[in-house]
Amino acid sequence: MQRIRQHPILPIEERETVHITVDGRPVEARAGDTIAAALLAAGIRVFRRTHRFHEPRGIFCGIGQCTDCVMEVDGRPNVRTCVTRVREGMIIRTQEGNGHEDL
């Protein structure tokens, strides 16, 4: 896990662990983390691949303004993971292209 454990100024609080699944793999996250923060802490850097050239994308702006971090979350495509908090049992998948919602 790649997470900041100590900081010289900011206190690092311990929080409850929640369990999510990313591309079929179980991942532990901290309650209150965004999906993007949980994935980065778990060493996951690729969140989606572009439609045309299938290039990898991950976190870019971190404030919900771009779409580089979108993923499929609980069957819903195009979820901005940098502003969406994890919750117990989430199923997250790397998004291919623009994402399509099954209706």
C-alpha positions as CSV (number, residue, x, y, z in Angstrom):
1,M,0.0,0.0,0.0
2,Q,1.4,3.4,-1.0
3,R,-0.1,5.8,1.5
4,I,1.3,8.7,3.6
5,R,1.5,7.4,7.1
6,Q,3.2,10.4,8.7
7,H,3.2,14.1,7.9
8,P,5.2,16.8,9.7
9,I,2.2,19.2,10.0
10,L,-1.0,17.4,9.2
11,P,-2.4,14.7,11.5
12,I,-3.0,11.4,9.8
13,E,-6.1,9.8,11.3
14,E,-6.8,6.1,11.3
15,R,-10.2,5.4,9.7
16,E,-12.4,2.3,9.2
17,T,-11.4,0.0,6.4
18,V,-13.9,-0.6,3.6
19,H,-13.7,-3.3,0.9
20,I,-14.1,-2.6,-2.8
21,T,-13.5,-4.7,-5.9
22,V,-11.4,-3.3,-8.8
23,D,-11.4,-5.3,-12.0
24,G,-12.3,-8.4,-10.0
25,R,-9.5,-7.8,-7.4
26,P,-10.3,-7.1,-3.8
27,V,-8.9,-3.8,-2.6
28,E,-9.0,-2.3,0.9
29,A,-9.7,1.4,1.2
30,R,-10.2,3.9,4.0
31,A,-13.7,5.2,4.7
32,G,-14.0,8.8,3.5
33,D,-11.3,8.4,0.7
34,T,-12.2,9.1,-2.9
35,I,-12.1,6.2,-5.2
36,A,-9.0,7.8,-6.9
37,A,-7.2,8.1,-3.6
38,A,-8.0,4.5,-2.7
39,L,-6.7,3.2,-6.1
40,L,-3.5,5.3,-5.9
41,A,-2.9,4.0,-2.4
42,A,-3.3,0.4,-3.8
43,G,-0.8,1.1,-6.6
44,I,-3.4,1.3,-9.3
45,R,-2.6,4.1,-11.8
46,V,-4.7,3.3,-14.9
47,F,-8.4,4.2,-14.5
48,R,-9.5,4.2,-18.2
49,R,-8.2,3.8,-21.7
50,T,-9.0,6.2,-24.5
51,H,-11.5,5.4,-27.2
52,R,-9.4,5.9,-30.3
53,F,-5.9,4.8,-29.3
54,H,-6.6,2.9,-26.1
55,E,-4.0,5.0,-24.2
56,P,-4.0,4.8,-20.4
57,R,-5.4,7.6,-18.3
58,G,-5.4,8.1,-14.6
59,I,-5.7,11.0,-12.2
60,F,-5.0,14.4,-13.8
61,C,-6.8,17.4,-12.2
62,G,-8.1,15.7,-9.1
63,I,-11.0,18.2,-8.7
64,G,-13.6,16.8,-11.0
65,Q,-13.1,19.1,-14.0
66,C,-11.5,16.7,-16.5
67,T,-12.6,13.2,-17.4
68,D,-9.2,11.4,-17.2
69,C,-10.2,9.5,-14.0
70,V,-13.6,8.3,-15.1
71,M,-14.4,4.6,-14.4
72,E,-17.3,2.3,-14.3
73,V,-18.7,2.2,-10.8
74,D,-21.4,-0.3,-9.8
75,G,-22.3,-0.7,-13.5
76,R,-22.5,3.1,-14.2
77,P,-19.9,4.4,-16.6
78,N,-18.2,7.8,-16.6
79,V,-18.0,8.3,-12.8
80,R,-15.4,10.9,-11.8
81,T,-13.4,8.9,-9.3
82,C,-11.5,11.9,-7.9
83,V,-14.7,13.3,-6.4
84,T,-16.6,10.1,-5.6
85,R,-16.1,8.6,-2.1
86,V,-15.7,4.9,-1.6
87,R,-18.3,2.8,0.1
88,E,-18.4,-0.8,1.2
89,G,-18.9,-3.3,-1.6
90,M,-18.4,-1.0,-4.6
91,I,-17.6,-2.8,-7.8
92,I,-15.2,-0.7,-9.9
93,R,-13.9,-1.4,-13.4
94,T,-11.4,0.2,-15.7
95,Q,-13.3,2.0,-18.4
96,E,-12.7,1.3,-22.0
97,G,-13.3,4.3,-24.3
98,N,-16.3,6.5,-23.6
99,G,-18.3,4.1,-21.5
100,H,-21.7,2.8,-22.3
101,E,-24.6,2.4,-20.0
102,D,-26.6,-0.8,-20.3
103,L,-30.2,0.2,-20.4
